[in-house]
């Protein structure tokens, strides 16, 4: 399971101050053009998933469903997190690369 590598990349991006989390901050990041990648927990509500899927499609930001709320929170050194946005192109590209390896 390569999830660990992805979560550790998210952790690094967080330490570098390149992520925002929580529904409001993630949404703001996408709408202001700062978010390069959105990650939503697989156990987030259907409503939350649909909201981010539609919003990211509209703003042409890649969105992935990964891990669970606890896993995303731990990766960021926080409590449960249902959504986060990566605000750095290089970190986003590295995470996407790992995610695509996993799906291949």
N, C-alpha and C positions, 0 to 999 in steps of 0.2 A: 504493500500500500504506500503510494508516494505522497499521500496527503501530508505526511510529516514535513516533507521538503517544502511544500507549498505553504504550510502553516508557519514554518520557520522563516520563509521569505516575507510573509506578512508581518511576523514579529520584528524582523530587521527593518522593514519599511516603517513600522510603528515607532521603533526606537529612533529612527532618523527623522521622525516627525512628518512622515509623508502619507499618513492615513487619517481618515476621519471615520467615526463609527456612530451607529445609531441612525434610526430612520430619517430624522430631520436633517442631520449633518450630511448624510450620504446623499439625500435628495438635493440639498443645496449645492453640494460639490458637483453633481452631475449637471444641474441646471446652470451653474456659473461657468461650466467648461473646465473646471479644475480636475475633475475626476477622470482618470484614464481607464479605470477598471472597477467594476462593482462586484463584490462577492456577497451572496446571500446564503444564510444557513439553510440546509435542506429541511430542517424541522421548523422553519419559519412558517407563519400562517399562509394559507393559499392566497389570501388577500394581499399580504406583503409581497409574496413572490410575483403575483400578477402586476402589482403596482410598479415594481422595479423592472420587470420584463418589458412592460409597455413603455415606461419612461426611458429606459436605456435604448430601446429600439428607436424611439423618436429622436433621442439626442445622439444616436450612433455611438454608444459606449458599450463595450462588451460586458456582458453580465454572466456570471457563473454561479451555480448552486453547489455548495461544498460544505462538507463536515456538518457539525451541528452547532447550536448557539453556544454551548459550553466550549467546544473546540475552538471556535473563532474568538471567543472571549479570552480563553487561555493564551492563544497565540499573541493576543494584543496586551496581555498582562492585565486584563480587566475581568469584570463579571461577564455574564451572558451577553453576547452580541449577535443580533439577527442579521445585521447588514453592515458593510463597511465599504469605503471607496479608497482606492489607492491614487494618490495625487502626484505621482512621479512616473514619467513615461518609461524609464528604465526598469523600475521595480515592477510596473504593470506588465511590461514585455516579458520579464523573467517569470512571473507568475503564470501568464498565459502560455508560455512555452512549456512549463511543467504540466499545466492542466491539459494541454493538447497531447502531450506524451502519454498521460494517463488514459485519455479517451481513445488513443490509437489502438 
